[in-house]
């Protein structure tokens, strides 16, 4: 299978994540896009993260009904800080017959040299890159990575999880920023208040 992996905190998952996954699925002819919520993201150690069970539940609600999307809790099952390199190596070891694309924006591609062991990341996957305004393009990528990068079209979507958390905290609407089932879950569980 051709499998895309979309990692993130998903705190909460929003429409931008779903559009990104759908565009990667169609643009790269992927069989499956796996959403991979981070356990303890080492680059976000300075802020509180919503408990994993809520983030996982919201992801499952968000992708319900789309057979091309799945969720993996591989990072949530691992204690301590989670690193993309470890996750992708584990995933490749579990799914030996699959090919993997790690889905990122162009801004993340530019930042990849600052990630934990980036050479191990590209050993197991190709990088599926969505262009972003103001971010350097694929041509600006580390020359060692260029043959491991494929791009796909992505409409500009200006939504962030931090913006959604702020809206909820201020009592403003998040309708159409997240799927209805996720909005209902956030309200019922009183998240981000």
C-alpha positions in Angstrom: 0.0 0.0 0.0 0.9 3.6 -0.5 0.5 5.2 2.9 0.7 8.8 3.9 1.5 9.7 7.5 0.2 12.9 8.9 1.7 13.6 12.4 0.7 16.4 14.7 -0.6 17.3 18.1 -4.1 17.6 16.8 -5.1 19.8 19.7 -7.7 19.9 18.3 -7.9 18.4 14.8 -9.4 20.9 12.4 -10.6 21.3 8.8 -7.1 22.4 7.6 -5.7 19.0 8.7 -8.5 17.2 6.9 -8.0 19.2 3.7 -4.2 18.6 3.9 -4.8 14.8 4.2 -7.4 14.7 1.4 -5.1 16.7 -1.0 -2.2 14.4 -0.2 -4.4 11.3 -0.7 -5.6 12.5 -4.1 -2.4 14.3 -5.3 0.0 11.4 -4.5 -2.5 8.6 -5.2 -2.2 7.3 -1.7 -4.2 4.2 -0.6 -4.4 5.4 3.1 -3.6 8.5 5.1 -2.7 7.6 8.8 -3.2 10.4 11.3 -0.6 10.0 13.9 -1.2 12.1 17.1 1.9 12.9 19.1 2.4 11.5 22.6 4.8 13.9 24.2 6.1 16.1 21.4 9.6 17.2 22.4 9.3 20.5 20.5 6.2 21.5 22.5 7.5 20.5 25.9 6.9 24.2 27.1 3.1 24.0 26.8 0.3 22.0 28.3 -1.2 19.5 25.8 -4.8 18.1 26.0 -4.7 14.5 27.3 -4.1 11.9 24.6 -7.5 10.2 25.0 -9.3 13.4 24.0 -7.1 14.1 21.0 -7.5 10.6 19.8 -11.3 10.6 20.3 -11.6 13.9 18.3 -9.4 12.4 15.5 -11.6 9.3 15.3 -14.7 11.5 15.1 -13.2 13.8 12.5 -12.3 11.0 10.0 -15.4 8.8 10.6 -16.9 7.8 7.3 -13.7 8.2 5.2 -12.3 4.8 4.4 -9.1 6.4 3.0 -8.2 7.8 6.5 -7.1 6.0 9.6 -5.6 6.8 13.0 -2.5 5.2 14.6 -1.9 5.5 18.3 1.7 4.3 18.0 3.1 7.5 19.6 0.5 7.6 22.3 1.5 4.1 23.5 5.1 5.0 23.9 6.2 6.7 27.1 8.4 9.8 27.2 9.1 12.3 24.4 8.1 11.1 20.9 10.4 11.5 17.9 9.2 11.3 14.3 12.3 9.2 13.4 11.5 6.6 16.0 7.8 6.5 15.0 8.5 6.1 11.3 11.1 3.4 11.9 8.6 1.4 14.0 5.9 1.9 11.5 8.1 0.7 8.6 9.1 -2.3 10.6 5.5 -3.2 11.3 4.3 -2.7 7.7 7.1 -4.2 5.6 5.2 -4.2 2.3 4.1 -0.6 2.4 5.6 2.6 1.0 5.4 5.7 3.2 5.1 9.4 2.6 5.4 11.8 5.6 3.0 14.7 4.9 4.4 18.1 5.8 4.1 21.7 4.8 6.9 23.5 3.1 7.7 25.4 6.4 8.3 22.0 8.1 10.5 20.9 5.2 12.7 24.0 5.7 12.8 23.2 9.5 13.6 19.5 9.0 17.3 19.9 9.7 16.4 21.0 13.3 14.3 17.8 13.9 15.6 14.9 15.9 17.7 12.7 13.6 16.2 13.9 10.3 18.4 11.4 8.3 16.5 8.6 9.9 13.2 10.1 8.9 14.0 10.2 5.2 15.5 6.7 5.4 12.0 5.3 5.8 9.8 7.7 3.9 9.5 10.1 1.1 8.4 13.6 2.2 5.0 14.7 0.8 5.2 18.5 0.8 2.4 20.9 0.6 3.6 24.4 -0.6 3.0 27.3 1.8 3.0 31.0 1.1 6.2 32.6 2.3 7.9 29.2 3.0 10.9 28.2 0.9 10.1 25.8 -1.9 11.5 22.3 -2.5 14.4 23.8 -4.4 15.5 25.3 -1.2 15.5 22.0 0.6 18.7 20.4 1.8 20.3 18.9 -1.3 20.5 15.5 0.4 16.7 15.5 0.7 15.6 16.6 -2.8 15.3 13.2 -4.3 13.1 12.1 -1.3 10.6 15.0 -1.7 7.3 15.0 -3.7 5.0 18.0 -3.7 1.2 18.1 -4.1 -1.2 21.0 -4.5 -2.9 22.4 -1.4 -5.3 25.3 -1.2 -4.4 28.0 1.3 -6.2 27.4 4.6 -5.5 29.8 7.4 -6.7 27.7 10.4 -4.6 26.7 13.5 -5.3 24.6 16.5 -4.1 27.5 18.8 -6.6 29.8 17.1 -9.4 27.3 17.8 -8.4 26.9 21.4 -8.4 30.7 21.7 -11.9 30.9 20.2 -13.3 28.4 22.6 -11.6 30.1 25.6 -13.1 33.4 24.5 -16.6 31.9 24.0 -16.5 32.4 20.2 -17.8 30.0 17.6 -15.6 27.3 16.0 -18.4 26.1 13.7 -16.9 25.2 10.3 -13.4 25.4 11.7 -13.7 21.8 13.0 -16.1 19.0 12.0 -19.4 19.2 13.8 -18.7 16.0 15.7 -15.4 17.5 17.0 -17.2 20.7 18.0 -19.8 18.8 19.9 -17.1 16.7 21.7 -15.2 19.9 22.7 -18.4 21.4 24.1 -19.4 18.2 25.9 -16.0 17.6 27.5 -15.5 21.3 28.2 -12.1 21.4 26.5 -10.1 24.6 26.0 -12.2 26.7 28.5 
